[in-house]
Amino acid sequence: MILKPKILLYIITVAVIVAAIVWEYYMQQWLSYQPDGGENIMRTDLFVIWPVVLTLVAVSLYRIFRKE
């Protein structure tokens, strides 16, 4: 079974959104165990995660609403 690129894009987008939510949940758990509640932690992971999520969502929405 060969998946169309459009369907594959939607599957990847949903998987990345779910992974980002799970990652954020575990990061919040980890930060709660840090001294001062993790106030002094710089979250550089957010510079990678959210641009990827936003780009995939934007491309998926473009593919859905594009006129052919």
N, C-alpha and C positions, 0 to 999 in steps of 0.2 A: 504494500500500500504506500503510495507516494503522496505526501502531504503537499498541498499547495503552499506557496510562500506566504500567502496572506494568513492562512490558518496557523502556520508555524509561527508567524510573528505574534499572533494573538496568544498562542500557548506560551511563548517565551515571555511576553509581557505579563501575563497572569502569574507565571512562576516567579518572575523577578519581584513583583509586588508582594506576593506571599513571603518570599525569602526576606525582603526588606522589613516586613512587619515582624517576622520571627526574630530577625537580627536585632531590631530595635527593642523588642521585649527582653531579650537576653542581655542586651547592653544596659537597659534600665535596672535589671536585677543585679548585674555586676557593679554598676555605679552605686547602688544602695549599700553595698558592702564596703565601699571605699571610705576612707576617713573624710569627714565633713560632707558626706553624701555625694562625693565625686564632684564638688564644685570646682576643684582645681584641675580637672581633666579636660584637655582639649580634644574634641571629637573630630579628628581628621578623617575618619571613615565616612562622615557625612558629605565630604567633598567628592566622593566617588559614588556613593549609593544613590543619592537623590538626583544628580544629573542623569545617571543611567535610567532611573525610573521615569523621570520627566521626559526624556528623549523617547523612550519606548512608548509611553502613553501618547505623546504627541504624534509619533509616526503611525501608531495604531488608529488614532482618531482621524488622521489625515486619510489613511487608507479606507476607513469606513465612510467618510463623508465626501470623498473625492468623486466628482462626476466623470464617468467614463464615456 
